[in-house]
Amino acid sequence: MSLADFITDPTVTGVAVYRLQQKNGAATQRAVSWALEQARRHTPFDGLLNLSDTTAAYCTELVWRAYHNAGITLVNPARVYLSMPFNHDSVILVSALAESPKLELVVRRFIPKLSEK
């Protein structure tokens, strides 16, 4: 799915862009290269949110792993109970990445929903 498709999806209510607070071009390039390699490999989406399984990845896990592989730990995975009986592993939540002291907010946009008539 393209970014344009994602942000025009009627279920999406907003988007935000973050970057490293301390500019580290080399680490960022390594993170981007790692993430692009996952795309080239067609790494499947991990709907089970299983951080232990490295053969698939969910969205925040992909960001976390990309920087982790570049030598930057954005957050430490926390054991979070999500009321999902199938997952007993640590989960990287969007809120955890957003609160990372290593990241700064670049832009946040809320997408208003058209009211139904």
C-alpha positions as CSV (number, residue, x, y, z in Angstrom):
1,M,0.0,0.0,0.0
2,S,1.4,3.4,-0.9
3,L,1.5,6.3,1.5
4,A,-1.2,8.1,-0.5
5,D,-3.4,5.1,-0.3
6,F,-2.8,4.8,3.4
7,I,-3.6,8.4,4.3
8,T,-6.8,8.4,2.1
9,D,-8.1,5.2,3.7
10,P,-11.3,6.2,5.5
11,T,-10.2,4.4,8.7
12,V,-7.1,6.5,9.1
13,T,-7.6,9.5,11.4
14,G,-4.2,11.0,11.3
15,V,-0.5,10.7,10.5
16,A,2.7,11.8,12.1
17,V,6.3,11.9,11.0
18,Y,9.3,11.6,13.5
19,R,13.0,11.7,13.0
20,L,16.1,11.2,15.2
21,Q,16.7,14.1,17.5
22,Q,20.5,13.9,17.0
23,K,21.2,13.8,13.3
24,N,23.0,10.7,12.5
25,G,23.1,10.3,8.8
26,A,25.1,7.1,8.8
27,A,22.7,5.3,11.2
28,T,19.7,6.6,9.4
29,Q,21.0,5.4,6.1
30,R,21.7,1.9,7.6
31,A,18.1,1.9,9.0
32,V,16.6,2.9,5.7
33,S,18.7,0.3,3.8
34,W,17.6,-2.5,6.2
35,A,13.9,-1.5,5.9
36,L,14.2,-1.4,2.1
37,E,15.7,-4.8,2.2
38,Q,12.7,-6.1,4.1
39,A,10.5,-4.7,1.4
40,R,12.6,-6.3,-1.3
41,R,12.2,-9.6,0.5
42,H,8.5,-9.1,0.8
43,T,8.7,-9.7,4.5
44,P,5.1,-10.5,5.5
45,F,3.0,-8.5,7.9
46,D,3.0,-10.0,11.4
47,G,-0.7,-9.9,12.4
48,L,0.1,-11.8,15.5
49,L,2.4,-9.0,16.7
50,N,5.1,-11.6,17.6
51,L,8.3,-9.8,18.3
52,S,10.2,-13.1,18.7
53,D,9.4,-14.1,15.1
54,T,11.9,-12.4,12.7
55,T,10.4,-13.9,9.6
56,A,7.5,-11.3,9.7
57,A,7.1,-7.8,11.1
58,Y,4.4,-5.4,12.1
59,C,4.6,-1.7,11.5
60,T,6.3,-0.5,14.7
61,E,8.4,-3.5,14.9
62,L,9.8,-2.8,11.4
63,V,10.8,0.8,12.5
64,W,12.3,-0.5,15.8
65,R,14.3,-3.3,14.1
66,A,15.6,-1.0,11.4
67,Y,17.1,1.4,13.8
68,H,18.1,-1.4,16.2
69,N,20.1,-3.0,13.3
70,A,21.7,0.4,12.7
71,G,22.9,0.5,16.3
72,I,20.2,2.8,17.8
73,T,17.6,1.5,20.3
74,L,14.6,3.7,20.1
75,V,12.7,2.0,22.9
76,N,13.1,-1.2,25.0
77,P,10.3,-3.6,24.1
78,A,7.8,-3.7,27.0
79,R,5.6,-6.6,28.0
80,V,2.1,-5.2,27.2
81,Y,-1.2,-7.0,27.6
82,L,-3.4,-6.2,24.6
83,S,-6.3,-8.5,25.5
84,M,-5.2,-10.8,22.7
85,P,-5.1,-14.5,23.7
86,F,-2.6,-15.4,21.0
87,N,0.1,-13.0,22.0
88,H,2.2,-13.5,25.1
89,D,5.3,-11.6,23.7
90,S,6.6,-8.1,24.1
91,V,5.0,-5.5,21.8
92,I,6.3,-2.2,20.4
93,L,3.4,0.2,20.5
94,V,3.0,3.3,18.4
95,S,2.8,5.3,21.6
96,A,6.1,3.9,22.8
97,L,7.9,5.0,19.6
98,A,6.2,8.4,19.7
99,E,7.4,8.9,23.3
100,S,11.0,7.8,22.5
101,P,13.5,10.4,23.8
102,K,15.6,9.7,20.7
103,L,12.9,10.9,18.3
104,E,11.4,14.3,17.6
105,L,8.0,15.1,16.0
106,V,8.4,16.7,12.6
107,V,4.7,17.0,11.6
108,R,1.3,15.7,12.8
109,R,-1.9,16.0,10.8
110,F,-5.3,14.9,11.8
111,I,-7.6,13.9,9.0
112,P,-11.1,15.1,9.5
113,K,-13.8,12.6,8.6
114,L,-16.7,13.6,6.4
115,S,-19.9,13.4,8.4
116,E,-22.5,11.0,7.0
117,K,-25.7,12.6,5.8
